[in-house]
């Protein structure tokens, strides 16, 4: 399992957490998603043979948030 921590702008509430968590969790190989609103981070545990940091970033951006 690999882990990536992404800095994400635009998240501010429980709805944001749910949207990001649900979207990223749907990716193949993702086993865990933790959103920290205070730190503006999303931590993802994933299988590198099934998903990549780029696919995770794209999924977050598809929800309307900016990965910086």
C-alpha positions as CSV (number, residue, x, y, z in Angstrom):
1,X,0.0,0.0,0.0
2,X,1.2,3.5,-0.9
3,X,0.0,6.7,0.7
4,X,-0.3,10.2,-0.8
5,X,-1.1,13.4,1.0
6,X,-2.6,16.1,-1.2
7,X,-3.1,19.8,-0.3
8,X,-6.7,20.7,-1.4
9,X,-8.2,24.1,-1.5
10,X,-12.0,24.8,-1.4
11,X,-13.1,22.3,1.2
12,X,-15.0,23.9,4.0
13,X,-17.8,21.6,5.4
14,X,-19.0,18.1,6.0
15,X,-20.5,18.0,2.5
16,X,-17.1,18.7,1.1
17,X,-15.6,15.8,3.1
18,X,-18.3,13.4,2.0
19,X,-18.0,14.4,-1.7
20,X,-14.2,14.0,-1.7
21,X,-14.3,10.8,0.3
22,X,-17.0,9.2,-1.8
23,X,-15.3,10.1,-5.1
24,X,-11.8,9.0,-4.2
25,X,-13.0,5.8,-2.4
26,X,-14.6,4.7,-5.7
27,X,-11.3,4.5,-7.4
28,X,-9.8,1.0,-7.9
29,X,-7.3,0.1,-5.2
30,X,-8.1,2.8,-2.8
31,X,-8.4,1.4,0.7
32,X,-8.7,4.6,2.8
33,X,-9.4,8.3,2.5
34,X,-8.9,10.8,5.3
35,X,-9.9,14.5,4.9
36,X,-8.6,17.1,7.3
37,X,-10.5,20.4,6.8
38,X,-8.2,22.3,9.2
39,X,-5.0,21.3,7.4
40,X,-6.7,21.3,4.0
41,X,-5.3,17.9,3.2
42,X,-6.6,14.6,1.8
43,X,-4.6,11.5,2.7
44,X,-5.2,8.4,0.5
45,X,-4.0,4.9,1.0
46,X,-4.0,3.1,-2.3
47,X,-2.6,0.2,-4.3
48,X,-0.1,1.8,-6.8
49,X,-0.8,-1.0,-9.3
50,X,-4.5,0.0,-9.6
51,X,-4.5,3.8,-9.0
52,X,-2.0,6.7,-9.1
53,X,-1.6,10.1,-7.5
54,X,-2.7,11.7,-10.8
55,X,-5.9,9.7,-10.9
56,X,-6.7,10.6,-7.3
57,X,-5.9,14.3,-8.0
58,X,-8.2,14.2,-11.1
59,X,-11.0,12.7,-9.1
60,X,-10.8,15.4,-6.4
61,X,-10.7,18.1,-9.1
62,X,-13.8,16.5,-10.7
63,X,-15.6,17.3,-7.5
64,X,-14.8,21.0,-7.9
65,X,-11.8,21.4,-5.6
66,X,-8.3,22.5,-6.4
67,X,-5.3,20.3,-5.7
68,X,-2.3,22.5,-5.1
